[in-house]
Amino acid sequence: MVVMSKQLVAIFMATPEEVKPLLHTYSIDWDSGIQLDGLATSSPVVWHIRSQNTLVCLCGMGRERALESAQLVIRRFKPSMLISAGFCGALSAGLKAGQIIGAETLLNTIYPQPSGLGLEILRQLSAEKATPGSAIELVKAFTSAKVIGTVKEKTALLSRFGAAVVDMEASAIAAAAQKFNLPWNAIKAVSDEASFAMPLNFNDFSDGENGQVNKSKVIFEVIKRPVLIPRLCRLAENSSKAAKNLAIFLDIFLRRVKAAAIQLDQKSSK
């Protein structure tokens, strides 16, 4: 059962590969996933991490799914903070696979600035780069309507907007937060470096029903083109590293948020 409170955090992630390591971090300390119906584009699944009073929502890839899922979660569970978390692609050559990124500014949205207690904690963690598992770099981010897969596309975004990373959902979570007057943040992990070209155009392999990559289509393509295997393996390895690092960081972040919220409650009650 989800506990309604002003400390309830809602984390939105696009793929099962992003969600699984985070749930694994908390072992059996979470309630079974609840599928939320009533959306036109997808059926998001929500888990509740009891010890941190945090919702984890698997919303599917893309801005539309993330926006609809966020609005549904806000109306049903009334969280106090929204987090867009998951993979991002590096546009800056200095960012390596597995690096944790926080959006200091979101460039292509009318809600560009993260806010609230979460932002304060991200800034604190950014200043504590020597702390194991909590290293994060705050950068300019860009939300794209499609998977940015080629080096040429990445270079163009860097040149035009000056963004360091690109994702597909953060601007939607920012928009939902703004609509309901909630603080938001984006916490991402680099799955593909700026110099890495995707082995496939994953925009052509999306499952329209749930917003995930259709793995059967990918396997069929690999059977036809086995030359893709080395780069797919490299992407899988980097994505696994990114997901594990993200889970470690989010655990640290959530513990800091909980502790800070308790302190604020104690001060307000005096």
C-alpha positions in Angstrom: 0.0 0.0 0.0 1.3 3.4 -1.0 1.6 5.8 2.0 0.3 9.3 1.0 2.6 11.9 2.5 4.4 15.1 1.7 7.6 13.1 1.5 6.4 10.8 -1.3 8.8 10.9 -4.3 7.9 9.7 -7.7 10.6 8.4 -10.1 9.8 7.9 -13.7 11.9 5.5 -15.9 11.4 4.5 -19.5 12.6 0.9 -19.7 12.7 -2.3 -17.6 16.5 -2.3 -17.8 16.5 1.0 -15.9 14.0 -0.1 -13.3 15.3 -3.6 -12.4 18.6 -2.6 -10.7 16.9 0.0 -8.6 14.3 -2.5 -7.3 17.0 -5.0 -6.7 18.8 -2.5 -4.5 15.9 -2.6 -2.1 15.5 -6.4 -2.3 12.0 -7.3 -0.9 11.4 -3.8 0.4 8.9 -2.9 -2.3 5.3 -3.7 -3.2 4.4 -5.6 -6.3 4.0 -3.6 -9.4 0.5 -2.1 -10.1 -0.5 -1.5 -13.7 -2.3 1.8 -14.1 -5.0 1.8 -16.8 -6.8 4.6 -18.5 -4.1 6.0 -20.8 -4.2 6.3 -24.5 -0.6 5.5 -25.2 0.5 3.0 -22.6 -0.2 1.2 -19.3 2.5 2.3 -16.8 3.5 0.1 -13.9 4.2 1.5 -10.5 6.1 0.0 -7.6 6.3 1.4 -4.0 9.6 1.3 -2.2 8.4 1.3 1.4 11.6 2.3 3.3 12.0 5.4 1.2 8.3 6.0 0.5 9.1 6.3 -3.2 7.2 5.4 -6.3 9.0 4.0 -9.3 7.0 4.3 -12.5 7.8 2.4 -15.6 6.3 4.7 -18.2 7.7 3.7 -21.5 9.9 5.7 -23.9 9.1 9.1 -25.2 7.7 12.4 -24.1 4.0 11.6 -24.6 4.0 8.4 -22.5 6.1 10.1 -19.8 3.7 13.1 -19.6 0.5 11.0 -19.4 2.1 8.7 -16.9 3.3 11.5 -14.7 -0.1 13.2 -14.7 -1.9 10.0 -13.8 0.5 9.3 -11.0 0.2 12.8 -9.6 -3.6 12.6 -9.6 -3.7 9.2 -8.0 -0.9 9.2 -5.5 -0.1 13.0 -4.9 3.7 12.8 -4.7 5.7 15.8 -3.4 8.6 15.5 -5.9 9.1 14.2 -9.4 12.3 12.7 -10.8 13.0 11.8 -14.4 15.6 9.0 -14.2 17.2 6.7 -16.7 19.6 6.5 -19.6 21.0 9.4 -21.5 23.3 9.8 -24.5 26.4 11.9 -24.1 26.9 14.8 -26.5 30.0 16.0 -24.8 33.2 14.0 -25.4 34.2 14.3 -21.7 31.4 12.1 -20.5 31.9 8.4 -20.2 29.6 5.4 -20.0 28.2 5.0 -16.5 28.6 8.7 -15.5 25.8 10.0 -13.4 24.3 13.3 -14.7 22.0 15.8 -13.2 20.1 18.4 -15.3 21.2 21.8 -14.2 19.2 23.3 -17.1 16.8 21.6 -19.6 17.3 23.5 -22.8 14.3 22.8 -25.0 11.4 23.4 -22.6 9.6 26.3 -21.1 10.3 24.8 -17.7 14.1 24.7 -17.8 15.1 24.9 -14.2 14.9 22.0 -11.7 13.8 23.0 -8.3 13.3 22.2 -4.6 14.9 20.1 -2.0 16.1 17.6 -4.6 18.2 20.2 -6.5 19.8 21.3 -3.2 20.8 17.7 -2.5 22.1 17.2 -6.1 24.3 20.3 -5.7 25.6 18.9 -2.4 26.4 15.5 -4.0 28.0 17.2 -7.0 30.4 18.9 -4.6 31.2 15.6 -3.0 32.7 13.9 -6.0 35.1 11.9 -4.0 32.3 10.1 -2.2 32.1 6.5 -3.6 28.9 5.9 -5.5 27.7 9.5 -5.3 29.7 11.3 -8.1 27.4 13.4 -10.2 28.0 16.1 -12.7 25.4 18.9 -13.2 25.1 19.8 -16.9 22.8 21.2 -19.6 20.4 18.6 -21.0 18.2 18.3 -24.1 15.1 16.2 -24.5 14.6 14.7 -28.0 11.5 13.4 -29.6 13.5 10.4 -31.0 16.5 8.2 -30.2 19.6 10.2 -31.2 21.9 7.4 -32.5 24.5 8.7 -34.9 27.6 10.7 -34.1 26.5 13.3 -36.6 23.2 13.8 -34.8 25.0 14.1 -31.4 27.5 16.6 -32.8 24.7 18.7 -34.3 22.9 18.9 -31.0 26.0 19.8 -29.1 26.9 22.5 -31.7 23.4 24.0 -31.9 22.2 23.9 -28.2 25.4 23.4 -26.2 23.8 20.5 -24.4 26.0 17.9 -22.8 23.5 15.0 -22.8 20.2 14.0 -24.5 17.3 12.0 -23.2 13.6 11.5 -24.3 11.5 12.1 -21.2 12.8 14.8 -18.9 10.9 17.7 -20.5 7.7 15.8 -20.0 8.3 15.3 -16.3 9.2 19.0 -16.0 5.9 19.9 -17.7 3.8 17.7 -15.5 5.6 19.1 -12.4 4.9 22.7 -13.5 1.3 22.0 -14.2 0.8 20.7 -10.6 3.2 23.1 -9.0 5.7 20.4 -7.9 9.5 20.4 -7.7 11.3 18.2 -10.3 14.7 17.0 -11.2 16.3 14.8 -13.8 19.0 12.2 -12.9 20.5 10.3 -15.7 23.3 7.8 -16.5 25.3 7.8 -19.7 24.6 4.7 -21.7 26.3 5.7 -25.0 29.2 8.1 -25.3 29.4 10.9 -27.8 31.7 8.9 -30.1 29.5 5.8 -30.1 27.1 5.3 -33.0 24.1 3.1 -32.2 24.3 -0.2 -34.1 20.6 0.2 -35.2 18.1 3.0 -35.7 16.1 2.1 -32.6 13.3 4.4 -33.7 12.4 1.7 -36.3 12.2 -1.0 -33.6 9.8 0.6 -31.1 6.8 -1.3 -29.9 4.0 1.1 -30.3 1.9 -0.5 -27.6 4.2 -0.1 -24.6 6.9 2.3 -25.7 9.7 -0.3 -25.5 12.2 -1.6 -28.0 10.8 -4.7 -29.7 13.5 -7.2 -28.9 12.1 -9.8 -31.3 12.6 -7.4 -34.2 16.1 -6.6 -33.0 17.0 -10.3 -32.9 15.6 -10.9 -36.4 17.7 -8.0 -37.7 20.8 -9.3 -36.0 20.3 -12.7 -37.6 20.3 -11.0 -41.0 23.2 -8.7 -40.1 25.5 -10.5 -37.6 28.1 -7.7 -38.1 26.0 -5.7 -35.6 26.7 -8.1 -32.7 29.9 -6.4 -31.4 28.4 -2.9 -31.1 25.2 -4.3 -29.6 27.2 -6.1 -27.0 29.1 -2.9 -26.2 25.9 -1.0 -25.9 24.4 -3.7 -23.6 27.5 -3.6 -21.4 27.5 0.2 -21.2 23.8 0.3 -20.5 24.2 -2.3 -17.7 26.9 -0.3 -16.1 24.8 2.9 -16.4 21.8 1.2 -14.8 23.8 -0.2 -11.9 25.5 3.1 -11.2 22.1 4.9 -11.4 20.6 2.6 -8.9 23.5 3.2 -6.5 23.2 7.0 -6.9 19.4 7.1 -6.5 19.6 5.1 -3.3 22.0 7.7 -1.9 19.9 10.5 -3.2 16.6 9.1 -1.7 18.2 8.6 1.7 19.4 12.2 1.7 15.9 13.4 0.6 14.3 11.4 3.4 16.7 12.7 6.1 16.4 16.3 4.9 12.6 16.0 4.9 12.5 14.7 8.4 14.7 17.6 9.6 12.4 20.1 7.9 9.4 18.5 9.6 11.1 18.6 13.0 11.9 22.3 12.5 8.4 23.2 11.4 6.8 21.3 14.4 8.9 23.3 16.9 
